[in-house]
Amino acid sequence: MAPEPQDPLDALLDRRGSAPPPENIDRTVWRRIALLESAEPPRAGALIETWFARWPFATLFLVSCALVGLFLAEVRVNQRERERSEQLARSYLVLINPLLQAPAGPPKP
């Protein structure tokens, strides 16, 4: 049988040696665990700050806001143009037939 290749970490661990752990390691570990468990969950603001700290997300957000703004402006311009076209069409019809200008409703006696 061929010998198993030696793991490169084995050499590093052998070089490090075996130092005895500190005497108060148990208390230190449990204190750190208690601190982590008692820590407050991250705020929503911190999460938002984390997202906006990444430039690709911030750039995407700005570009999408600009595109939404342009889309809403285009919708508004189209609505005004449609209203203006309707007003021109009514004016033209009244110009051709002045009787259309009379208010709708029952005739007055």
PyMOL commands that set and color helices and strands:
alter all, ss='L'
color gray80, all
select helices_A, chain A and resi 8-16+25-38+44-53+55-96+98-101
alter helices_A, ss='H'
color red, helices_A
deselect
rebuild
show_as cartoon
